[in-house]
Amino acid sequence: MKFKIKKNLLTLLLSLAIGLLLTACSDDKDKTQKIEKASAEPISHKLLNTSVTSAEKQKFEHEFAKQCEQRELKTSTNPDVDKERIDKACECIATYIMKDLTAIEAEKFLTEHENAQSLRIKYENAAYHCLQQDAHPAGPNFSRK
């Protein structure tokens, strides 16, 4: 009985020692190289202080509305009928976003063809604003009068 306990205890201690050795020998080179690469790239602050010109805003509005229309018409079941409604909604959304467009968002969208996360948030806000302007039918009346 004592021999079994000693054998189990010895096995447990050896397992712990091997586990500690394996974790202590891990290579941290990859982590330090990633940190060095990230800190080596300077952050461009040139776009933070600049405002977007009206020509860039107009170009953004046109391109964004066109992209929105194409995306919505692609998923539409009846594009011929929906085209006018979608054009109007996308123009409203693009105009709404254009009001507080930043230089970084405009550059990412126009030159890099990427949508910044802030642009996605503004799109959802603009879509809610533009699509809620339509008059909704009156809801059910639950009063007992």
C-alpha positions in Angstrom: 0.0 0.0 0.0 2.8 2.4 0.9 4.6 1.5 -2.3 1.5 2.5 -4.4 1.2 5.9 -2.6 4.9 6.6 -3.1 4.8 5.5 -6.7 1.7 7.8 -7.4 3.4 10.7 -5.5 6.6 10.2 -7.5 4.6 10.1 -10.8 2.8 13.3 -9.8 5.9 15.1 -8.9 7.7 14.1 -12.1 4.7 15.2 -14.2 4.7 18.6 -12.5 8.4 19.0 -13.0 8.1 18.2 -16.7 5.2 20.5 -17.0 7.1 23.4 -15.4 10.1 22.8 -17.6 8.0 22.8 -20.8 6.3 26.1 -19.9 9.5 27.7 -18.8 11.2 27.0 -22.1 8.7 28.7 -24.4 10.0 31.1 -27.0 9.0 34.7 -26.6 10.8 35.9 -29.8 7.6 36.1 -31.9 6.0 38.4 -29.3 8.9 40.8 -29.1 9.2 40.9 -32.9 5.5 41.8 -33.2 5.8 44.5 -30.6 8.9 45.9 -32.3 7.2 45.9 -35.7 4.2 47.7 -34.3 6.2 50.3 -32.6 8.5 50.9 -35.6 5.7 52.1 -37.8 5.0 55.7 -37.2 1.4 56.8 -36.9 0.3 59.2 -39.5 -1.4 62.2 -37.9 -1.6 64.3 -41.1 -5.2 63.2 -41.7 -6.4 63.8 -38.2 -6.1 67.6 -38.4 -7.2 68.1 -42.0 -10.8 68.6 -43.1 -12.4 67.1 -46.1 -12.8 69.3 -49.1 -16.2 69.8 -50.7 -15.0 68.1 -53.9 -14.0 65.0 -51.9 -17.3 65.1 -50.1 -19.2 65.2 -53.4 -17.1 62.4 -54.8 -17.7 60.3 -51.6 -21.4 61.0 -51.7 -21.6 59.9 -55.4 -19.5 56.8 -54.9 -21.1 55.7 -51.7 -24.7 56.1 -53.1 -23.7 54.1 -56.2 -22.2 51.3 -54.1 -25.2 51.3 -51.8 -27.6 51.1 -54.8 -25.7 48.2 -56.4 -25.6 46.3 -53.1 -29.3 46.7 -52.4 -30.4 46.0 -56.0 -28.3 42.8 -56.0 -30.4 41.4 -53.1 -33.7 42.8 -54.4 -36.3 40.3 -55.7 -37.8 42.9 -58.1 -35.0 45.3 -59.0 -37.0 47.2 -61.6 -39.7 48.2 -59.2 -37.4 48.8 -56.2 -34.8 50.9 -58.1 -36.4 54.3 -57.5 -37.1 53.7 -53.8 -33.5 52.3 -53.3 -31.9 55.2 -55.2 -33.8 57.7 -53.0 -32.8 55.9 -49.8 -29.2 55.5 -50.7 -28.8 59.2 -51.7 -30.3 60.2 -48.3 -27.9 57.9 -46.5 -24.9 59.2 -48.4 -25.9 62.8 -47.8 -26.4 62.1 -44.1 -23.0 60.4 -43.8 -21.3 63.2 -45.8 -22.3 65.8 -43.2 -19.7 64.7 -40.6 -17.2 62.8 -42.8 -13.6 62.8 -41.7 -10.6 62.8 -43.9 -9.5 59.4 -42.7 -12.9 57.9 -43.6 -12.9 59.6 -47.0 -9.4 58.4 -47.8 -10.1 54.8 -46.8 -13.3 54.7 -48.8 -12.1 56.6 -52.0 -8.5 55.5 -52.4 -8.2 52.2 -50.4 -11.8 51.0 -51.1 -12.2 50.0 -47.5 -15.0 50.9 -45.1 -13.8 52.1 -41.7 -15.6 50.9 -38.6 -16.7 54.4 -37.9 -18.2 54.6 -41.4 -20.2 51.4 -40.8 -21.6 52.9 -37.6 -22.5 56.1 -39.4 -24.1 54.1 -42.1 -26.4 52.3 -39.7 -27.3 55.6 -38.0 -28.0 57.2 -41.4 -30.0 54.2 -42.6 -32.2 54.4 -39.4 -32.6 58.2 -39.8 -33.4 58.0 -43.6 -35.7 55.0 -43.5 -37.7 56.1 -40.5 -38.8 59.3 -42.2 -41.5 57.5 -44.1 -44.9 57.7 -42.6 -45.8 54.4 -41.0 -49.4 53.1 -40.9 -51.3 53.6 -37.7 -50.8 50.7 -35.3 -53.6 48.8 -33.7 -55.7 50.7 -31.1 -56.1 48.7 -27.9 -58.2 51.2 -26.0 -61.7 50.1 -25.0 -63.5 53.3 -26.0 
